[in-house]
Amino acid sequence: MFHCYVKIAYYVALISYHVIDIVSDWIEFSNEVGDHGRFVGVPNNNTAIEVILGISCASGSFCSLAMVIVYIYYIHFHWECSQKANYRLLNTVQFHGDTLLECRDDNECKTLTCNRHFVLAELIISNIELYLKDGVQSALLMYMYSISQNDSSSIIQPDGRDILFAVCSIVANLKLCICFLTKLCGIGSGEKLADWESSKCCCCILGIIGSIISELLCILYLALSLGP
């Protein structure tokens, strides 16, 4: 089915994004903070900033690698779905084991449902990614900009790597917001998790609020730092 191939392409794009995001994080950490003593174009001699940024980069790398595993499962799931002539995407979960794909029918696999453990894993990893990586880095962007405005010796001079870092943060927060919204609205196979609905809603609402705030901080930083 066409929509299955579209979703496969979507998850391939997300995997590519996570690879770029990991590279961008560590380039910013090693080249700017480690070698040149500055972060996103602002001179930085604060060891605490380096430690916080390093922890956020490490957390982000871990979450990205974990997400790649989840996305590979989703690609496998949608590929299998595309091969089933009588497949229809379900919004309910019927999970009876630990196999990658579950069949509703006893005799033949006509209707596939997504393994809910991967859906829960995506939500948990997304929260960790927001709280320990993207939210922290978004706050650091505006903190460094405020330093540049309060200290005449700290003139902000973002280069291409700094801009890439900020753009990746914007994309990351947008991706997380979409993830939390789809989980909250129960969009997609396996997204309606009745046995965990209340906790899921709380996590999604907190995630949506956090990702929107982080997104605004990143956009504001980019607009101010590149403005006249």
N, C-alpha and C positions, 0 to 999 in steps of 0.2 A: 504494500500500500504506500501511496505517495507520502502521506503524513509521517509514516514510519521512517522513510528515508530523510525527510526534512529534520526529524528529531535526531537521527543519527548524525547528520551534518552539524546540527546545533551542538551536540555533545563533543564532536571532534573539534569544533571551534573553541569550546570551553577548555578542552585539554590544551589546545595551542595557547590560549590565553594564560593558563596557569604556568606553562613553561616560560612564557615571556615575563610573567609577573615575578617568578622566582629569580630569573636572571636580572631583572631590573632592580629588585630589592638588594641583591648582593653586590651588584655594580655600584649602587648608591652607597652602600655601607663601606665597601673596600676602597673605592676610588675617592669618594668625597670625604668620608669621615676618617678612614684609616690613613690615607696617603696625603691628603691635602688639608686636613683639619677644618673642613667645612661641610655643612649639610644643606642640601637644596639651595646652594648658592650663597649661603650665609656663613661667615667664619665661625667656627665652633671649637672651643677648647674645653667644653664641659664633658667630663668623662661619663656623667650620668646619662647624658643624651646618647652617647655612643652605646652604653650598656642597654638602655631601653630600646634603641633602634635594633641592636643585635638580637635581643630577645624576640622582638616583633618579627624580624626577618626569619629567625629560626622557627618560630611558631607558624609563620606563613608558609614556609617550605614544607613543614610537616603536614599542615592542613591541605596544601595543594596536592601533595603526593597521595594523601588519603582520598581526596576528591577524585583524582584521576582513576583510582580503583573503582569508585562508585560509578563514575561516568563510563568506564569500560563495561561494567555490568549493564548499565542502561543501554549502551550501544548493542551489546549482545541480546538484551531483551527485545529491543525494537527490531533488530535483524530477524530474530526468531518469529516475532509477530508478523513481519512482512512476508514470511514464507508460509503463513497459515491462511488458507483461503477463506475460512469462516471466522477469522479473528475480528473481535470488536473490543475496543479499549474500555476497560471497566474503571469505575471510580470506587469500587468496593474491594476489600482485601479478603481473600480466602487463603490463609496460610496454614499448611498442615505438615511442614517439615523444613528442612534446611537446604533443599535443592535450589539451584539458581532460578528455575522456572517452575511454576506450579500449574497444574491442569485442573480445571473445574470438573471435567467429565471423567468418569471412571474408566472408560474404555479407550478413548482416544483424546489427544490433546487438541481441542478445537478452540478453546478460549483460554488465553494466557493471562495471568495476573502477576503484577510486579511483587517481588519479594519485599515485604514491608521493612525488613531489617535494613535494607539499603536505603529506603526512604527515611527511616529514623536516623541512620548514620549520616545522611546528607544534612539533615536539620541540625544535629549535634555538632558536626564539623563546621557548618556555616556559622553557628553561634561562637564557637571557639575562634574561628577566623576573624569574626567581627570584633570580639572583645579583646583579643590578644594581639591582633595584627593590624587590620585596616582601621579600626577606631583609634588605636594608639598612633599610627602613622599620620592619620588625618589631623589629630590634635597637634602632633609634632610640627606639621607643616605650618599651621597658623601660629604656633609658639615661636618658631624660627622667624616667621615674617614679623611678628610683634617685636622681636629682638632687633631686627634690622631697622625698624622704625624708631626705636627708643635709643639706639646707639649709633651715632653718626659714623663710627668706624666699622660698623657691620653693614656694609652696603650689599644688598641682595643682587646677585649676578647669576641667575639660573642659566644653565646651558642645556643642550639637548638631552642629556641624561637626567637632569633634574626635571625637565618637562615630562619626559617619559615616565619617570617615577610618579609624578602627580597625576598624569593621565591614567596610568595603571590603577592608581588608588581610586580615581573616579569610576572607572569601569568595574573595579572590584566591589565598590559599595552599591553600584547599580545592580550588578549581578546578585549580590546578597539580598537586596531589597526585593527583586523579582522572585528569588527563591523563597523568601519568607511569605510573600504574598500568595504564591501558588500553593504553598503548604497550608496557609490559613484558609484559603478558599476551597481547598480540596480539589485542585485542578490536576488531572493526570491519573494514570493508573497507580493505585496503591497510596494515593494521597489522603484519603479519608480513613483516619485511624481512630475508630470509635473508642477503643479501649485505652487510648492515651490522649483523648481529645482536649481535655482541660489543660493539661501540661503543655501540649503542643501549641494551643492558642496563646498561652502566656509567653512561651518562647518566641513565637512568631511575632507577636505584638511588640515585645521588647526588641526583637531583631529589626523590625520595620522602623521603629523610632530611632534606634541606634544607627542604622544604615543611612537613614535620611539626614540625620544630624551630621554624620561623617561625610556624606556626599556634599552637603552644603559647605562644610569647612574646606573641602578640597577644591570645589569650584571657586569659592571666594579667594583662596590662596592663589590659584592660577590666574584669576581675573586681576587681582591686585599686583601680583609679581610681574605680569606681562603687560600691565596697563601703562599709560603714559606717566 
